[in-house]
């Protein structure tokens, strides 16, 4: 079974089920749709404008930029010094060393990284959304619409 993201992928099935009062089919088609509202919208919001005023504030106050949570090469040396402090003089020296130069909080600084057990419990729509794969919408041809309107007008006249 393929994933259904937008109503246009169902073609006219959803509309037919609604008009013909086929409640079970209508409920099935609604259940197949993605629960994310922003995926159903036919418009896109503009990207937020990044403001550099905060960077200027850091420079004016002389405050260092916040460090990354991930481990770097410098952190390897810092953690080696922490282990030497613990081994030589004990816990008090280790506490002082960690206050002066804190170790990294995480090994990787990847906001998109999700644990495997959490990933396995996600729905198909959530997985697809996290992978940023959205099917392309086919381009509408105005000439096709004109032919459909002519056919409808011809069937009403008969």
C-alpha positions in Angstrom: 0.0 0.0 0.0 1.4 3.4 -0.9 1.3 6.4 1.4 -1.3 9.1 0.6 -0.2 12.6 1.6 -2.5 15.0 -0.2 -6.1 14.7 -1.4 -5.0 15.1 -5.0 -3.4 11.7 -4.8 -6.8 10.1 -4.2 -8.1 11.7 -7.4 -11.9 11.9 -7.1 -12.3 8.9 -4.8 -12.8 11.0 -1.7 -15.4 13.2 -3.3 -17.3 10.3 -4.8 -17.4 8.6 -1.4 -18.8 11.7 0.2 -21.4 12.3 -2.6 -22.5 8.7 -2.6 -22.7 8.5 1.2 -20.2 5.7 1.3 -19.2 6.2 4.9 -16.7 3.4 5.2 -14.8 4.3 2.1 -14.8 8.0 3.1 -13.4 7.0 6.6 -10.8 4.8 5.0 -9.6 7.6 2.6 -9.4 10.1 5.5 -7.4 7.6 7.6 -4.9 7.2 4.7 -4.3 11.0 4.6 -1.3 12.4 6.5 -2.3 14.0 9.8 0.0 16.9 9.3 -2.1 20.0 8.4 0.7 21.9 6.9 1.2 19.2 4.3 -2.4 19.7 3.0 -2.1 23.4 2.6 -1.7 24.7 -0.9 0.5 27.7 0.0 3.9 28.1 1.5 4.9 30.6 4.2 8.1 32.7 3.6 11.2 31.7 5.5 11.9 33.7 8.7 14.4 36.5 8.3 17.5 35.9 10.4 18.4 38.8 12.5 22.1 39.5 13.3 21.3 41.8 16.2 22.0 39.0 18.8 25.5 38.6 17.4 26.1 42.3 17.7 24.8 42.1 21.3 27.4 39.3 22.1 30.1 41.5 20.7 29.0 44.6 22.6 28.9 42.8 25.9 32.0 40.8 25.3 30.3 37.5 25.8 31.5 34.3 24.1 29.1 32.6 21.7 27.5 29.5 23.1 29.4 26.3 22.4 28.2 23.3 20.5 27.0 20.4 22.6 28.9 18.0 20.4 32.4 16.6 21.2 35.3 18.3 19.3 39.0 17.6 19.1 39.7 20.1 21.9 37.2 18.3 24.1 39.2 15.1 23.8 42.2 16.9 25.4 40.0 18.5 28.0 38.5 15.1 29.0 42.1 13.6 29.2 43.0 16.4 31.6 39.9 15.7 33.6 40.8 12.0 34.0 44.4 13.0 35.0 43.0 15.4 37.6 40.7 12.6 39.0 43.6 10.1 39.1 46.2 12.4 40.7 44.4 14.6 43.3 40.9 13.2 43.5 37.3 14.4 43.1 37.8 17.9 44.3 40.3 18.6 41.5 38.0 17.0 39.0 35.1 19.2 40.1 37.3 22.3 39.7 38.5 21.2 36.3 35.0 20.6 35.1 33.8 24.0 36.3 36.7 25.8 34.5 36.4 23.8 31.3 33.1 21.9 31.0 33.1 18.7 29.0 30.7 18.2 26.0 27.2 17.2 26.9 26.6 15.0 23.8 28.7 13.0 21.4 26.9 14.2 18.3 25.2 17.5 17.8 22.6 16.4 15.3 19.0 17.7 15.8 17.6 15.2 13.3 19.1 12.2 15.0 16.5 9.9 16.5 17.1 6.8 18.5 16.3 3.5 16.7 13.6 2.4 19.1 11.8 5.8 18.7 12.2 5.6 14.9 10.6 2.1 14.8 7.5 3.3 16.7 6.8 6.2 14.3 4.0 6.1 11.8 4.9 5.9 8.1 3.8 9.6 7.6 6.0 10.7 10.4 9.0 8.8 9.0 8.5 10.3 5.6 8.1 13.8 7.0 11.4 13.4 8.9 13.1 12.2 5.7 11.8 15.2 3.8 10.5 13.2 0.8 7.3 14.6 -0.6 5.9 13.5 -3.9 5.7 16.1 -6.7 2.3 17.4 -7.5 1.4 17.0 -11.2 1.0 20.2 -13.2 -2.6 21.0 -14.1 -3.3 21.7 -17.7 -6.0 24.3 -18.3 -7.0 22.8 -21.6 -8.0 19.6 -19.8 -10.3 21.5 -17.5 -11.9 23.1 -20.6 -12.6 19.7 -22.1 -14.1 18.4 -18.8 -16.4 21.5 -18.6 -17.5 20.9 -22.2 -18.3 17.3 -21.5 -20.3 18.3 -18.4 -22.2 21.0 -20.3 -22.9 18.5 -23.1 -24.3 15.8 -20.7 -26.5 18.4 -19.0 -27.9 19.6 -22.3 -28.8 16.0 -23.4 
